[in-house]
Amino acid sequence: MIGEGSQATTGLKEGVIVDIDKTSNAIAKAVEQAATKAGINIKEVVVGLPANYLRLNEVHGMISLNVEQGQSREITDQDVIDVARATMDRMTPADQEPIDLVLKDFAVDRFTGIKDPRGMVGVRLEMWGTLYSGLKTVVHNARKAVEQAGLNIQDFVIAPIATGFNLLNDGEQDFGTLMVDLGGGQTTTSIILDHQLKFAFVDPEGGQYITHDIAEVLNTTQSHAERLKRDHGYAKSELASDDVQVPVEVVGKNQPVNVSEKYLAEIIEARMRQIFGRAKQQLDSIQAPNLPGGLVLTGGVAALPGTKELAQEYFDTNVKIFVPDQMGIRHPGYSLVLALCRYENNLSEVERLIKQVLNQGSLIQSPHQYAQRHNQVQPQYTSPVAPTPAPATRPASPATPVEPTPRRTDNAGSIWDRIRAFFKDFFE
């Protein structure tokens, strides 16, 4: 990490853009800050999209390699693009726009378990994946705000996909992990299993609601309430002290009024319990299993002392808070932006070809080409309550992909089988 920038904005409400001009100005200023600190010129950005109204669909596509008399030929980049386009060639609701197509498997002449078919020979190429789509309004507003800031969009990435695929280790993605992103505008609860985003729920309550509660109860301004939360706040009141007094700038009074740190924590805890309780209720409504990877908390609100302890009261599993290990961004609030950078940097060449289809044929270059183009070294490392995404259905396909079974102990294998069976029934 060589530069960072952040800027407050009132252009978003509950995580969604409601004022394009204000959001655009904030984006421009934040990017300018990062560029100045890094000493580089930034024109292309990776944009994280919220999971509001996200739809998941299991998709399958197949193409013939157009060979004569049934003879095989070598599979090329264009064939990967063509089969990805065929996989996306399905009815999408008029108000939805495809955002990401995550590869599961390729098959060449019914031989499955292939991650990169290029260079192989065959007469038929198939692809399985998960297609994620979002509201056109959300995508359009994000695109408009970024372009109005004078920037080009290199890629759109769904926030829980970026964090789940790039902040969790291989085992956590494989066996299954619950993630709760405690952001300022909203809280996103997601399930990552088998290296796929299986479920996402967006709660419009986030850190801004906590700030609003403090301002209302203590009769102070929003900006001062934010400072109180950041500098003296606790997510669990048991950890705060009654003896520590905090000065509060009360509207209409010339002198600050002291309140105890414990009283401030009680205000915060009430909203935090509401957020965790609603996330737990959503998971219970789909009968989500207890995942071996436990619970990972991200987002700026997760930095409040006592957040981990409070979460453990609602989720009977191991809980940890992700904190980036890069100097200058060692705060849970930077988790998503780091994940976006890692996501884009770690895309394989095949995934970039698939992205080319999603971006309507725009050139998405390999990491080597991208570094050459920019002449720089790539870093090692990217309201209404939104309804629960409709369960995706798997369309009938000529062949079923065979997924390799990792070696596990008998007990772990049994847990794995139960979890896989649950999500198989969930999507069907």
C-alpha positions as CSV (number, residue, x, y, z in Angstrom):
1,M,0.0,0.0,0.0
2,I,1.6,3.3,-1.1
3,G,-1.2,5.8,-0.7
4,E,-4.7,6.1,0.8
5,G,-7.4,8.7,0.7
6,S,-10.7,9.1,2.5
7,Q,-13.5,11.6,2.3
8,A,-16.8,12.0,4.1
9,T,-19.9,12.4,2.0
10,T,-23.6,13.0,2.4
11,G,-24.3,11.6,-1.0
12,L,-25.0,8.1,0.2
13,K,-27.9,6.8,2.3
14,E,-27.9,3.4,3.8
15,G,-25.0,2.4,1.5
16,V,-26.7,3.5,-1.7
17,I,-25.9,6.6,-3.8
18,V,-28.7,9.2,-3.4
19,D,-26.9,12.3,-4.6
20,I,-24.5,11.7,-7.6
21,D,-22.9,15.2,-7.4
22,K,-21.9,14.9,-3.7
23,T,-20.7,11.3,-4.1
24,S,-18.7,12.3,-7.2
25,N,-17.0,15.1,-5.4
26,A,-16.1,12.9,-2.5
27,I,-14.7,10.2,-4.9
28,A,-12.6,12.8,-6.7
29,K,-11.1,14.2,-3.4
30,A,-10.4,10.8,-2.0
31,V,-8.6,9.6,-5.1
32,E,-6.7,12.9,-5.3
33,Q,-5.5,12.3,-1.7
34,A,-4.3,8.8,-2.4
35,A,-2.6,9.9,-5.7
36,T,-0.8,12.7,-4.0
37,K,0.5,10.5,-1.2
38,A,1.5,7.8,-3.6
39,G,3.1,10.2,-6.1
40,I,1.2,8.8,-9.1
41,N,-1.6,9.7,-11.5
42,I,-4.8,7.7,-11.1
43,K,-7.2,7.4,-14.0
44,E,-8.6,3.9,-13.6
45,V,-10.4,2.5,-10.6
46,V,-12.0,-0.7,-9.3
47,V,-15.4,0.0,-7.9
48,G,-17.0,-2.0,-5.1
49,L,-20.8,-2.3,-5.4
50,P,-23.1,-3.0,-2.4
51,A,-25.1,-6.3,-2.3
52,N,-28.4,-4.5,-2.2
53,Y,-31.1,-6.5,-4.1
54,L,-28.4,-8.9,-5.3
55,R,-29.5,-12.0,-7.3
56,L,-27.6,-15.3,-7.6
57,N,-28.2,-17.7,-10.5
58,E,-26.4,-21.0,-11.2
59,V,-25.7,-20.9,-14.9
60,H,-24.4,-23.3,-17.6
61,G,-23.3,-22.7,-21.2
62,M,-22.0,-24.8,-24.1
63,I,-20.5,-24.1,-27.5
64,S,-19.4,-26.3,-30.4
65,L,-15.8,-25.7,-31.5
66,N,-16.9,-25.8,-35.2
67,V,-14.6,-28.6,-36.2
68,E,-15.0,-30.6,-39.5
69,Q,-16.0,-34.3,-39.4
70,G,-15.9,-34.4,-35.6
71,Q,-12.1,-33.8,-35.4
72,S,-10.8,-32.0,-32.3
73,R,-9.1,-28.6,-32.4
74,E,-7.2,-26.6,-29.8
75,I,-9.2,-24.3,-27.6
76,T,-8.3,-20.6,-27.7
77,D,-9.0,-17.4,-25.8
78,Q,-11.9,-16.6,-28.1
79,D,-13.5,-19.9,-27.3
80,V,-13.4,-19.0,-23.6
81,I,-15.0,-15.7,-24.4
82,D,-17.7,-17.4,-26.5
83,V,-18.6,-20.0,-23.9
84,A,-18.7,-17.3,-21.2
85,R,-21.1,-15.3,-23.4
86,A,-23.2,-18.4,-24.0
87,T,-23.3,-19.0,-20.2
88,M,-24.6,-15.5,-19.7
89,D,-27.2,-15.8,-22.5
90,R,-30.2,-16.3,-20.2
91,M,-33.2,-14.2,-19.3
92,T,-32.3,-11.5,-16.8
93,P,-35.1,-9.3,-15.2
94,A,-35.5,-6.0,-16.9
95,D,-34.4,-4.1,-13.8
96,Q,-31.3,-6.2,-13.3
97,E,-27.8,-5.9,-14.8
98,P,-25.1,-8.7,-14.7
99,I,-22.2,-7.6,-12.5
100,D,-20.0,-10.7,-12.1
101,L,-19.8,-14.3,-13.4
102,V,-17.7,-16.5,-11.1
103,L,-16.3,-19.5,-12.7
104,K,-17.0,-22.9,-11.2
105,D,-15.9,-25.4,-13.8
106,F,-15.1,-26.0,-17.5
107,A,-15.7,-29.3,-19.3
108,V,-14.1,-30.4,-22.6
109,D,-16.0,-33.2,-24.3
110,R,-17.7,-33.9,-21.0
111,F,-14.4,-34.2,-19.1
112,T,-15.0,-31.9,-16.1
113,G,-12.9,-30.4,-13.3
114,I,-11.0,-28.1,-15.7
115,K,-10.1,-24.6,-14.6
116,D,-8.3,-23.4,-17.8
117,P,-9.2,-25.2,-21.0
118,R,-7.0,-23.2,-23.3
119,G,-4.5,-25.3,-25.2
120,M,-6.6,-28.5,-24.8
121,V,-8.3,-30.1,-27.8
122,G,-11.9,-31.1,-28.2
123,V,-15.1,-30.6,-30.1
124,R,-17.3,-29.2,-27.3
125,L,-16.6,-26.7,-24.5
126,E,-18.9,-26.2,-21.5
127,M,-18.8,-23.8,-18.6
128,W,-20.6,-23.7,-15.2
129,G,-20.6,-20.6,-13.0
130,T,-22.6,-18.3,-10.7
131,L,-24.0,-15.2,-12.3
132,Y,-24.5,-12.2,-9.9
133,S,-26.7,-9.4,-11.0
134,G,-27.9,-6.2,-9.3
135,L,-30.4,-3.4,-9.8
136,K,-29.6,-1.3,-12.8
137,T,-30.2,1.9,-10.8
138,V,-27.5,1.0,-8.3
139,V,-25.0,0.2,-11.0
140,H,-25.9,3.2,-13.1
141,N,-25.6,5.7,-10.2
142,A,-22.2,4.2,-9.2
143,R,-20.9,4.4,-12.8
144,K,-22.2,8.0,-13.2
145,A,-20.6,9.2,-10.0
146,V,-17.2,7.7,-10.8
147,E,-17.2,8.9,-14.4
148,Q,-18.3,12.4,-13.3
149,A,-15.2,12.4,-11.0
150,G,-13.1,12.1,-14.2
151,L,-12.2,8.4,-13.7
152,N,-12.5,5.3,-15.8
153,I,-14.0,2.1,-14.4
154,Q,-11.7,-0.9,-14.8
155,D,-14.0,-3.3,-13.1
156,F,-17.1,-3.5,-10.9
157,V,-16.9,-6.0,-8.0
158,I,-19.6,-7.0,-5.6
159,A,-18.4,-6.1,-2.1
160,P,-18.9,-9.4,-0.3
161,I,-17.3,-11.3,-3.2
162,A,-14.2,-9.1,-2.9
163,T,-13.9,-9.5,0.9
164,G,-14.9,-13.2,0.9
165,F,-12.5,-14.2,-1.9
166,N,-9.5,-12.1,-0.8
167,L,-9.6,-11.7,3.0
168,L,-10.4,-15.3,3.9
169,N,-7.8,-18.1,3.6
170,D,-8.3,-21.1,1.4
171,G,-9.7,-23.3,4.1
172,E,-12.2,-20.7,5.3
173,Q,-13.4,-20.2,1.7
174,D,-13.6,-24.0,1.1
175,F,-15.3,-25.2,4.3
176,G,-17.5,-22.2,4.7
177,T,-17.3,-18.9,6.7
178,L,-19.9,-16.3,7.8
179,M,-18.9,-12.7,7.2
180,V,-20.5,-9.6,8.6
181,D,-19.3,-6.3,7.2
182,L,-20.2,-3.5,9.7
183,G,-20.1,-0.5,7.4
184,G,-21.1,3.1,8.0
185,G,-24.1,3.0,5.7
186,Q,-25.2,-0.6,6.1
187,T,-24.4,-4.0,7.4
188,T,-23.9,-6.9,5.0
189,T,-24.1,-10.5,6.1
190,S,-22.7,-13.1,3.7
191,I,-21.9,-16.8,3.5
192,I,-18.8,-18.0,1.6
193,L,-18.7,-21.7,0.9
194,D,-16.8,-23.8,-1.7
195,H,-15.1,-20.6,-2.9
196,Q,-18.5,-19.2,-3.8
197,L,-20.8,-16.4,-2.4
198,K,-23.8,-18.4,-1.4
199,F,-25.9,-15.9,0.5
200,A,-26.0,-12.1,1.1
201,F,-28.3,-10.0,3.3
202,V,-28.1,-6.2,3.5
203,D,-29.3,-4.4,6.6
204,P,-29.7,-0.6,6.1
205,E,-28.5,0.0,9.6
206,G,-24.8,0.7,10.1
207,G,-22.4,3.0,11.8
208,Q,-24.3,6.1,10.8
209,Y,-27.3,4.9,12.7
210,I,-25.2,4.6,15.8
211,T,-24.0,8.1,15.3
212,H,-27.5,9.3,14.9
213,D,-28.6,7.5,18.1
214,I,-25.8,9.3,20.1
215,A,-26.7,12.7,18.7
216,E,-30.4,12.2,19.5
217,V,-30.0,10.9,23.0
218,L,-27.2,13.3,24.1
219,N,-28.7,16.3,22.1
220,T,-25.4,17.0,20.2
221,T,-24.4,17.4,16.6
222,Q,-23.8,14.6,14.2
223,S,-20.1,15.5,13.8
224,H,-19.5,15.6,17.6
225,A,-21.5,12.3,18.0
226,E,-19.2,10.7,15.5
227,R,-16.1,11.8,17.5
228,L,-17.7,10.5,20.7
229,K,-18.3,7.1,19.0
230,R,-14.8,6.9,17.5
231,D,-12.8,8.1,20.5
232,H,-14.8,6.9,23.5
233,G,-17.3,4.3,22.2
234,Y,-17.7,0.6,23.3
235,A,-19.9,-1.9,21.6
236,K,-20.5,-3.7,25.0
237,S,-21.3,-1.5,28.0
238,E,-19.9,-4.1,30.5
239,L,-16.4,-3.1,29.2
240,A,-16.9,0.6,29.8
241,S,-16.4,2.5,33.1
242,D,-19.0,4.5,35.1
243,D,-16.1,6.5,36.6
244,V,-14.7,7.8,33.3
245,Q,-16.6,11.0,32.3
246,V,-16.8,12.2,28.7
247,P,-17.5,15.9,27.9
248,V,-20.4,16.4,25.5
249,E,-21.1,19.5,23.5
250,V,-24.8,19.9,24.1
251,V,-26.8,22.0,21.6
252,G,-28.1,25.2,23.4
253,K,-25.6,25.1,26.3
254,N,-22.4,27.1,26.6
255,Q,-20.5,24.5,28.6
256,P,-20.0,20.8,27.9
257,V,-22.0,18.3,29.9
258,N,-20.3,15.3,31.3
259,V,-21.7,11.8,30.7
260,S,-20.2,8.5,31.8
261,E,-18.4,6.3,29.3
262,K,-20.7,3.5,30.3
263,Y,-23.8,5.5,29.5
264,L,-22.4,6.3,26.0
265,A,-21.7,2.6,25.6
266,E,-25.3,1.6,26.5
267,I,-26.5,3.8,23.6
268,I,-24.1,2.1,21.2
269,E,-24.8,-1.4,22.5
270,A,-28.6,-1.0,21.9
271,R,-28.1,-0.4,18.2
272,M,-25.4,-3.1,17.9
273,R,-27.7,-5.7,19.4
274,Q,-30.3,-4.7,16.9
275,I,-27.9,-5.2,14.0
276,F,-26.6,-8.5,15.2
277,G,-30.0,-9.8,16.1
278,R,-31.4,-9.0,12.7
279,A,-28.4,-10.8,11.0
280,K,-29.0,-13.8,13.2
281,Q,-32.7,-13.8,12.4
282,Q,-32.0,-13.9,8.7
283,L,-29.6,-16.8,9.0
284,D,-32.1,-18.7,11.1
285,S,-34.8,-18.1,8.5
286,I,-32.8,-20.0,5.9
287,Q,-31.6,-22.6,8.5
288,A,-28.0,-21.8,7.8
289,P,-25.7,-24.4,9.3
290,N,-22.9,-23.7,11.7
291,L,-19.9,-23.2,9.3
292,P,-16.4,-24.4,10.3
293,G,-14.8,-21.2,9.3
294,G,-16.7,-19.3,12.0
295,L,-17.5,-15.6,11.8
296,V,-15.3,-12.8,10.4
297,L,-16.1,-9.2,11.2
298,T,-15.0,-6.4,8.9
299,G,-15.9,-2.7,8.4
300,G,-15.2,0.4,10.5
301,V,-17.8,-0.4,13.2
302,A,-15.9,-3.6,14.0
303,A,-13.1,-1.4,15.4
304,L,-15.3,-0.5,18.4
305,P,-14.0,-2.3,21.6
306,G,-16.3,-5.1,22.6
307,T,-17.7,-5.8,19.1
308,K,-16.2,-9.3,19.1
309,E,-17.5,-10.2,22.5
310,L,-21.0,-8.9,21.7
311,A,-21.1,-10.9,18.4
312,Q,-20.2,-14.1,20.3
313,E,-23.5,-13.8,22.2
314,Y,-25.4,-14.1,19.0
315,F,-23.3,-16.5,16.9
316,D,-22.3,-19.7,18.5
317,T,-19.0,-20.0,16.7
318,N,-15.4,-18.7,16.6
319,V,-15.4,-14.9,16.0
320,K,-12.5,-12.8,14.8
321,I,-12.0,-9.3,13.4
322,F,-10.1,-8.8,10.2
323,V,-7.5,-6.0,10.3
324,P,-5.4,-5.3,7.3
325,D,-1.7,-5.8,7.9
326,Q,-0.6,-3.1,5.6
327,M,1.1,-0.1,7.2
328,G,-1.2,3.0,7.1
329,I,-4.5,1.1,6.8
330,R,-4.4,-1.1,9.9
331,H,-8.1,-0.6,10.6
332,P,-11.1,-2.8,9.8
333,G,-12.6,0.1,7.9
334,Y,-10.0,-0.4,5.2
335,S,-10.9,-4.1,4.7
336,L,-13.1,-3.7,1.6
337,V,-10.7,-1.4,-0.3
338,L,-7.8,-3.7,0.3
339,A,-10.0,-6.7,-0.8
340,L,-10.8,-4.8,-4.0
341,C,-7.1,-4.3,-4.8
342,R,-6.3,-7.9,-4.1
343,Y,-9.3,-9.1,-6.2
344,E,-8.2,-7.3,-9.3
345,N,-4.6,-8.1,-8.9
346,N,-5.2,-11.8,-8.4
347,L,-7.5,-12.4,-11.4
348,S,-6.3,-15.2,-13.6
349,E,-6.1,-14.8,-17.4
350,V,-9.2,-16.9,-17.8
351,E,-11.1,-14.8,-15.3
352,R,-10.0,-11.7,-17.2
353,L,-11.4,-13.1,-20.4
354,I,-14.7,-13.7,-18.6
355,K,-14.6,-10.1,-17.3
356,Q,-14.2,-9.0,-20.9
357,V,-17.6,-10.4,-21.7
358,L,-19.2,-8.7,-18.6
359,N,-17.7,-5.4,-19.6
360,Q,-19.2,-5.7,-23.1
361,G,-16.0,-6.4,-25.0
362,S,-13.7,-3.8,-23.3
363,L,-10.1,-4.9,-23.1
364,I,-9.1,-6.3,-19.8
365,Q,-5.4,-6.9,-19.8
366,S,-3.3,-9.5,-18.1
367,P,-1.4,-8.4,-15.0
368,H,1.8,-8.2,-17.0
369,Q,0.2,-6.1,-19.7
370,Y,-1.4,-3.9,-17.1
371,A,1.9,-3.2,-15.4
372,Q,3.6,-2.4,-18.7
373,R,0.8,0.0,-19.7
374,H,1.0,1.9,-16.4
375,N,4.8,1.6,-16.2
376,Q,4.7,0.7,-12.6
377,V,5.1,-2.3,-10.3
378,Q,1.8,-3.9,-9.3
379,P,1.4,-4.1,-5.5
380,Q,1.4,-7.6,-4.0
381,Y,-1.9,-6.9,-2.7
382,T,-8.3,-4.9,-4.0
383,S,-34.6,3.3,3.7
384,P,-36.0,0.1,2.6
385,V,-34.4,-3.1,3.9
386,A,-32.9,-5.0,0.9
387,P,-34.7,-8.3,0.5
388,T,-32.9,-11.6,0.9
389,P,-31.7,-12.7,-2.6
390,A,-34.0,-15.1,-4.3
391,P,-32.6,-18.7,-4.2
392,A,-30.9,-19.4,-7.5
393,T,-31.9,-22.4,-9.5
394,R,-29.6,-24.7,-11.4
395,P,-30.8,-25.1,-15.1
396,A,-30.8,-28.6,-16.6
397,S,-27.5,-29.3,-18.3
398,P,-26.2,-32.2,-20.5
399,A,-23.4,-33.0,-18.0
400,T,-22.9,-32.5,-14.3
401,P,-19.5,-31.1,-13.2
402,V,-17.5,-33.4,-11.1
403,E,-16.0,-31.5,-8.2
404,P,-12.9,-32.9,-6.6
405,T,-13.3,-34.0,-2.9
406,P,-10.4,-32.8,-0.7
407,R,-9.0,-35.1,1.8
408,R,-10.5,-34.6,5.2
409,T,-11.0,-36.5,8.5
410,D,-14.1,-38.5,8.9
411,N,-15.7,-35.9,11.2
412,A,-14.8,-32.9,9.0
413,G,-16.0,-34.8,5.9
414,S,-19.4,-35.4,7.6
415,I,-19.7,-31.7,8.5
416,W,-18.7,-30.8,4.9
417,D,-21.3,-33.2,3.4
418,R,-24.1,-31.8,5.6
419,I,-23.2,-28.2,4.6
420,R,-23.0,-29.0,0.9
421,A,-26.3,-30.9,1.0
422,F,-27.9,-27.9,2.7
423,F,-26.8,-25.4,0.0
424,K,-27.7,-27.9,-2.8
425,D,-31.2,-28.0,-1.5
426,F,-31.2,-24.2,-0.9
427,F,-30.5,-23.4,-4.5
428,E,-32.7,-26.1,-6.0
